[in-house]
Amino acid sequence: MSDQAQRLRNLIRSQTEPQSSSTRILTVTSGKGGVGKSNFTLNFALTLQKSGYRVLVFDADIGLANIDVLMGINSTYSLYHLLKREKTIWEIINKGSNGLEYIAGGSGFNDLMRLTEAEIDYFAEQVNLLNGYVDYIIFDTGAGLSKETLRFIVAADETIVVTTPEPTAITDAYAIIKMVHSLGHEVDFKLVINRVTELHEGKQTADKISLVAKRFLGIHIPTLGFVDDDPNVMKAVKQQTPFTVAYPGSAASRSIERLVGRYVTGQMAPEPQQQSGVKAFFNKMRKLLK
């Protein structure tokens, strides 16, 4: 009850204080599974929060939702309870490591893709209440380009593609960018290279994708950063604790700090858009669900 009261106070404050910008929507995806996408999402969100930003993670990995597993938490409520109108948006927000707020997806996202227009309007109305409550909503999608993942990628303000230096991961990361582009969608993509053994390897991997995208698609894919290959990451996974919390001084944690620092200082600032934020996200989502 106290958490809900605090959220209400935060909401009132966010709506009465001047807003410099609306809540920004990020999607994190990957071309294939096993590249550390969800682990990156979780620790990226935690580090953004540590930097003073209000963050909410939406676990949109249909069938393989594991953000709560990485934190060793059993979620009480999920998106399913909202879609069934059993709970409000405020009641399905769970708290994880270091107080990070997140919404578990589970089977709820399967239901989301089958909603009627009236149900979509209700869902949008509920989630739109988060506009101004947090600075960032981060959607952690499934790997590969399913219809569901495509909708989150296209509707978001920007999409981070996570890959590794492995040849198959590189190929699949480029493939998802190419497929989205071939469908006529303009998306603000950024690259993160995970499990890098040395800086040269990370840059080489990013250059391969960026150069091919520039040559064959005519689009620029900037690199957000690199995350060091670090045995402490797997230790943290086994402990069900985010590695930035369990091992804050580790190489991977320092990598995330540099990456977030680069992101928030404006070096990777997104291109100005006519529409952004929660309302624009659902306007795009509604068109894609037709």
LOLUM-660353 format. One line per field, with one value per residue (C-alpha): x, y, z. Coordinates in steps of 0.001 Angstrom, whole numbers, plus 524288, in hexadecimal, padded with zeros to 5 digits. Each point is the difference from the previous one (the first is absolute). Layout:
px: X/...
py: Y/...
pz: Z/...
END
This chain:
px: 80000/80B17/80650/7F329/7FE7D/80DD3/7FD52/7F3D2/807EC/80A2D/7F574/7F9CD/80D4F/8038B/7F358/800D9/80E76/804D8/80425/80B9D/7FC66/7F6D2/80366/808F9/7FD64/80B6E/7FF6A/80B47/800D2/80975/800F3/801A1/7FEB1/80B37/80712/7FCB4/7F50D/7F7A7/80BD7/8044A/7F25D/7FF57/80D79/7FE78/7F350/8061D/80B63/7F6EF/7F8A9/80CA5/80318/7F3D2/7F5D1/7F2F1/7FF0B/7F5BD/8030A/7F564/80364/7FAA6/80777/7F424/8015D/80DA3/7FDEB/80B16/802C0/7FA54/807C7/80CA8/7FC70/7FB99/7F218/7F2B1/7F756/7F2DB/7F8D6/802A8/7FAAF/7F5FF/7F8F8/7FF21/7FA97/7F5C3/7FCA1/802DC/80A66/803A7/80D03/804BB/7FCBC/807B0/80C96/80986/80C5B/80CDF/80E57/8032B/7F19B/7FFD9/7F1F2/7FBF9/7F406/80043/7FA7E/7FE7F/7F408/7FA95/8071E/7F9D9/7F2D4/8047E/8019B/7F1D7/7F956/7F45D/8012D/7F825/80902/80BF3/7FA60/7FE6A/80DD6/8056B/7F82C/805BB/80E22/7FEDD/7FED0/80E7F/80350/807C5/8004C/80CB7/80A47/801CC/7F7BA/80887/7F9DF/8080F/7FB0D/8020D/80B5D/7FD9C/7F5C5/7F2BC/7F3E2/7FFA5/80E2F/7FE60/7F4F9/80816/80BB7/7F839/7F7B6/80B5C/80795/80C89/8049B/80C92/804B9/80898/80999/80D13/80C3D/7FB96/7FDE5/7F224/7FC31/80571/7F899/7F345/80169/8018C/7F4C5/7F65A/8040C/7FECF/7F299/7FA5C/80592/7FAE3/7F237/80106/8018B/80953/805B4/80A56/80908/80BED/809C4/80536/80AAA/7FFCC/80A5F/80B71/80D81/806F1/7FC32/8051F/7F706/7F444/802FF/8026E/7F2E7/7F8A9/806DC/7FBE8/7F1B2/800A3/80765/7F6F6/7F3F0/8056B/803AE/7F400/7F546/804A8/7FE32/8094C/80060/807C0/8068C/7FB51/80B0F/806A6/7FE8C/80BEC/7FFAE/80066/7FED3/7F92F/7F417/7FD6E/802B0/7F59B/7F64F/801A6/7FE11/7F3E8/80568/802F4/80EB0/8004C/7FA91/807AE/80CDF/7FF94/80E9C/800A1/8042C/7F220/7FA4B/809E3/7FC94/7F19F/80356/807DB/7F536/7F566/808A1/8019D/7F16D/7FB6A/80A3E/7F9D1/80A96/7F5FB/7F45B/7F4F6/7FC50/7F502/7F2C8/7F293/7FA14/80624/7FC4F/7F534/7F4DD/807A1/8041C/7F1EA/7FBD9/80A29/7FCB0/7F192/802F4/8089A/7F59C/7F5E1
py: 80000/8096E/7FD72/80332/80C76/8041B/7FD8C/8086C/80AFE/7FEAB/8005E/80C46/80684/7FC04/805D6/80CC3/802EE/80574/7F523/8021C/7F3F7/7F47E/7F22E/7F9DF/7F24F/7F6E6/7F251/7F692/7F49C/7F673/7F7F7/7F34B/7FAE8/7FDEE/80CE7/80585/8091F/7FF0C/800DB/80C30/805E7/7FDCE/80583/80B3F/803A5/7FEEE/80898/80A12/80028/80166/80BC1/806C4/7FC15/7F9B2/7F334/7F589/7F318/7F8E1/7F1A6/7FDAF/7F37C/7F798/7F22E/80252/80B6C/7FF92/80DA4/7FBF9/7F333/807B0/80744/7F3D6/8051F/7F9B3/80A72/80178/805FF/80143/80654/7F513/8056E/80D71/7FAD6/7F830/80C8E/7F940/80A02/80DEC/803E0/80454/7F2DF/7F7ED/807A2/7F769/8044D/7F90F/80207/80D71/80373/7FEF5/7FFF9/7F623/7F9AE/7F174/7FBD5/7F159/7FB86/80DB7/8044A/7F4F4/8057D/80DB8/7FC34/7FB51/80BB5/806D9/80E71/80345/7F794/8065B/80D44/7FB98/7FAA6/80C81/80837/7F878/8002B/80E46/802E1/7FCC7/80B7E/80931/7F635/7FA54/8055B/7F333/7F426/7F510/7F47F/7F386/7F86A/7F228/7FCBB/7FFC2/80721/7FAC6/80817/803F5/8044D/8079A/807DE/803D5/80389/8089E/80684/8038D/80CB4/7F843/7F1ED/7FA5B/7F3D6/7F75E/7F6AE/7F963/7FE3E/7F242/7FF1B/7FA93/80AB7/80A6E/7FA5B/7FF36/80DCA/80575/7F773/805D1/80DD4/7FC82/7F9B8/80B9B/80950/7F7BA/8014F/80EAB/803BD/80AB4/7FC19/8068D/7F445/7FFB0/7F4EE/7FA03/7F5CE/7F6C0/7F67D/80734/7FAB8/80C57/80D50/7FD0F/7F434/80833/80AB7/7F62F/7F97D/80CE0/80487/7F3B5/8028A/80EB8/7FF68/7F5D5/80783/80C73/7F987/7F79B/806C0/80DF4/801D8/803D3/7F6EA/8066D/7F821/802C2/7F85F/7F345/7F70D/7F853/7F137/7FDC3/7F358/807DF/8012C/7F15A/7FFC6/80A70/7F890/7F3EF/80879/8060A/80D82/80A46/80096/80EC7/7FD95/7F3B3/80468/80ED1/800F9/7F544/8024D/7FDD1/80995/80A63/7FD98/8026F/80C7A/80521/7FC33/806AA/80BE5/800F8/7FE8A/80A3A/80A52/801F0/7FA0A/7F5F1/80926/7FBB6/8078E/809B0/7F9DE/805D9/7F65D/7F8C2/7FA9D/7F722/805E1/7FF51/7F215/7FB89/80789/7F860/7F343/8019D/80189/7F3E2/7F7DA/80298
pz: 80000/8031F/7F2B2/7F93D/807FA/7FC72/7F1AA/80102/8061E/7F540/7F599/805A6/800DA/7F21A/7FAD0/8079C/7FE37/7F2E9/7F6C5/7F70D/7F80F/8001C/803D1/7F5F8/7FABD/7FD3C/7FA55/80213/7F689/7F9B4/7F3A6/8076D/80DCB/80953/7FDBC/80D79/7FBCE/80C46/808DC/7F8BD/800F9/80E9C/80310/7F667/806EC/80D78/7FC09/7F9DA/80CDE/80790/7F763/804FE/7F5F4/802D2/7F88D/7FDD1/7F92F/7F85A/7FE3D/7F247/7FD11/7FCC9/80516/80586/80937/809E5/8053F/80D22/7FFBE/7FE4E/80C7C/8075F/8016E/7FE2C/7FA2D/806A3/7F490/7F17B/7F3C1/7FF70/80BF6/7F9B9/7F328/80762/8075F/80CD9/803C6/7FC79/7F9EA/80D75/8060E/7F616/801E7/8077A/806F9/7FDC8/802F7/8059F/7FEF3/7F119/7FB61/7F5C7/7FA0A/7FD96/7F2ED/7FF6E/7F872/8009E/7F3CC/7F84A/80429/7FC60/7F1CB/7FF45/80621/7FA02/7FD01/80C34/8084D/7F9E3/80380/80E20/80075/7F9FE/80999/80B74/7FB5C/7FC16/80E8D/800BC/7F73D/80894/80B34/7FAB9/7F6CF/7F8B6/7FD1A/7FAD3/7F8D3/80037/7F430/7FB52/7F704/7F164/7F824/803F8/7FD14/80E42/8005D/7F355/80600/80BD0/7F78E/7F6CC/80A87/80911/7FF87/7FE21/7FFBA/80578/7F8EF/80884/7F99A/80297/7F7B0/7FC28/7F126/80143/8099A/7F6D4/7F473/8078D/8057C/7F24B/7FB40/809A1/7FC27/7F196/801A1/8074F/7F5D6/7F4A8/8056B/7FE52/80E3F/8045F/80D19/8085A/801F4/808D4/801E0/80C7A/7FEC2/80B95/80509/7F9FA/8038A/7FB8A/7FAC5/7F259/7FF0E/803CC/7F639/7F541/8028A/80015/7F396/7F8BC/802AB/7FE32/7F31C/7FA0E/8047D/7FA15/7F32C/7FD81/807B0/7FF94/80EA9/80AE9/80BC6/80B0F/80AB1/80DC4/80652/803A1/80BC7/80458/8008C/80EA7/80808/80AA5/7F72B/8006D/80E99/801D7/7F77D/8087F/80C17/7F999/80292/7F583/7FDD5/801E4/80DA3/8038B/7F9FB/7FE45/7FDC8/7F5B1/7F1FE/7FAFC/809D7/7FC3B/7F1BD/802C7/8076E/7F475/7F6A7/80804/801CC/7F153/7FE22/809BA/7FCF6/7F2C9/7F79E/7FBD6/8008F/7F6F7/7F3EE/80277/7FD21/7FDE5/80986/80B55/80D2C/804DF/7F815/7F342/8033F/800E7/7F3FC/7F862/806ED/7FCE3/7F176/8001B/806E3/7F567
END
